Amino acid sequence: MGTPLTPMTRHYILRLLNQGSDPLAWLEQNLAKAAQHQEQDILSRLESLAPSELAAVEMIVRLHRSLSRTAAGNLDASVQLKSLEQKLFHILGVTPPPEGAPSGMTAASAAQAPLQLAQLLGHLNRVSKVAQKYLGSRIVANYWRASRPPSSWCADFLVSDDGSITYHGPLPPQEVLVNSSQQQQLETWLVSFVDQCHRILPLFRQDLQKARLSDSSLGPDAEITAVADKR
């Protein structure tokens, strides 16, 4: 088995597949025979890829992230983005979204207004509370610390021994507007933390879904669009 995909890559793919006003609605039609929790099915597909396919996915995501920064108003870059997305969908074995849907991360980022840090912080702490029910405060705190991305932005967050996360920047979180890069870093932290918990608690993602909490997104609809457990 090849080197597993990084949490950043897996998170980026989930966000790319979540594009549009109705997240995962088009994908749901193409995964009718898959597990009821679509994001879990996507992650399972990624984990089952051959080493050569994993390497291709990593390369596609790196190129897509790079091109997304310059795609606005650049027709050539937009065409290249579309081509990369088609290759990614082909590797995953899913049908691409209809032509009318927004294309890629650039459209999704442009449509989203800045979020208050307090909103994102609240989501992280609610996820932490769910994990504490099974793992205890100390283990949860250690998992958050171990999975923290190595960035100056994430260094402004303090993880207490009780498993809670607080922001220690120059302004209170209610007055901090988070840009897309900062949001993505926090979402990468969330994905890495959930991965840590999932190794010990195989049903942890389902527990988050029952609590209507996304295991990968901190966007404005992270709780509203979380897929409820239908079992």
N, C-alpha and C positions, 0 to 999 in steps of 0.2 A: 504494500500500500504506500502511496506517495505522501509527501508532506501535506498535512491538512491545510485548508485555506485559512488565512488569518481572519480574526473577527471583523476587521475593517472591511475585508473583501466580502464576507458573507452579509454583513450589514448593508453594504453598498448595493449588492444584488437584490436584497429584499426591498430596499427603497426604490430601486429602479423598476422592479416588478409591481410596486405599489402605486405607480404613477397614475394620474387621472383623478377625477372627482369622486369616484367610487372604488376605493382601494380593493384590488384583487377580484373585482367583479368579472372582468373578462377572463382572468386566469381560472376562476372557479368553473367556468364552462368546460375548460380543457383538462381539468383534473377531477372529473366526475367520479372516476373509479379510485381516486386517491383517498388518503385519510381526510377526515372532516376538517382538520386544522391545516389550512393550506400552507402557512408559513413553515410549519413542521415538515410538511411533505417536501417543500423546496430544499430545506436544510438536509433532509435525508437523501435527496437526489444529489446534492453537492458532495455529501460524504461518501457516496458510492461511485463517484467518478474515477476513472482510471488516472494514473499519474500524469500521462500526457494531456488529458483533458483538464486536470487541475491546473497544470502549468499554463494552458491556454486561457483558462478563466482568469487567472491572476493577471496575465498580460492584457487581456481585454479590459479588465476593470482599471488597471493602471492607465491605459491609453484613454479610456472613457473619462476618467476623472480629470486627466490633463486637458483633453479637448473641451470638456464642459466649461472650463474657465474662460474659453475664448469663442464659444459657439454663438453667443448673442450677436446677431447681425452678420455672421460669417457663414455664407451658404456652403462653402467647401467643408467647414468643420461640422456643420449640421448633417451633411450627407455622410461624412465619415462616422459620426456618432450613430446614425441610423444603421450603417453597415455593421458596426461593432455590436449593436443591440441584437441585430438579426443573428449574428454568429453566436452570441450568448444564448439566445432563445433556442437555437438549434442544438447546442450542447446540452441544454437542460431538457430538451424534448418537449417544449411547450410551443403553442401557437402565439405569435406576436400580437400585441393589441391592435385594434382597428386603426386605420390611417388617421381618423379624426382625433384620436387620443393625443394628449400632450406627449412630446418626444423627450424622453430622458430626464435626467436629474435637473437640467437647466430650467426646463419649463416648470417643474415642481418647485424648485427653489424660488423662481421669480414670482410665483403666485402666492407664496407664503409670507405673511407679514411677520416681522420680528416678534419673538415670544419673550415674555417676562421670565427671568431666571427662576423666580419663585414657582412658576408653573412646572418647569422641568424638575426642579429640586423636589417638589411635592411628589411627582411621579416616582422618582428614584427612591424616596423614602417609603412610599407605599409598597413598592416592590421589595424593599428591605424588610418591611414588616411581615410580608408573606413568608419570606425565607426564614425569618426568625422563629416562626411557629414550629419549624422542623429542625433547624440547625442550631438555634440559640444565638444570642447576641454576639458573643465573642467570635465564633466561627464566621458569622456573617460579616462582621467588621474586618476580619482578616481577609475574606474573599474580596471585599471592596478594595482594600488596600493593594492586594496582589494583582488585581485586574485593572488598576488605574492606568490610563495611557500616560506615557512619559512626555507631558507637555506642560508649559508654564501655566496655561489656563486651568488644567485639571489640578495643578498643584495648589490652587487657591481654595480647594475644598478640603475640609477636615472630616475624617471618618472617626467618630467617637467609638469607644469600646462597647457602647450599647447598640451599635449598628446604624446609628443615625448619621446623616451627611449634612453638613452645614457649609455655607459659603463665607470665606474670610477675605473678601476683596475690599476695595475702597468704598463701595456703596452697598447698601442693603439689597438683597436679591429682588425685592419688589421694584427697585429703581433701575435694575440692570436689564437691558434688552440684548438678547442673545442673537448673534449672527449665524448664518448657515454653517460656517466652519466650526464655531463653538458648539453648536447643537450636535453636529456630526461627531465631535470628539466625545461629548457626553453620551451619545447613543452607542458609540463604540465601547465605552466603559460599561454601559448597561448590557450590551450583548456579551461582553467578556465575563461579566459577573454572572449572568444567567447560565453561560456555558459552564462556569465553575460549579454552580449549584446543580446543574443538570447531571454532572458526573456522579453526584451522590444521590440526587433525587430525580430519577428518570421521568417522573410525572410533573416536574416543577413548572414546565411551560403550560401544562393544562391547568395547574393551580392558579397561575397568573391569569389565564383566560377566564377561569371561573370568577376571579376577582375583577374582571374587565380591565386588565392592565396589559398593555403591549410589552412584549419581551424584546423589542428591537427599535421602537419608535418613540420619540418624545414630542411629536408634532401636536397641533391643537386637537386632533381627533384620535389621539393615542388610546384614550379610554373608550370613547364612543364607538370606535370601529373595531375594538378588540373582539375577536370571534368568541362568542359564548360557547361553553361546552355543551354539546347536544346529546351527550350520552344519557 
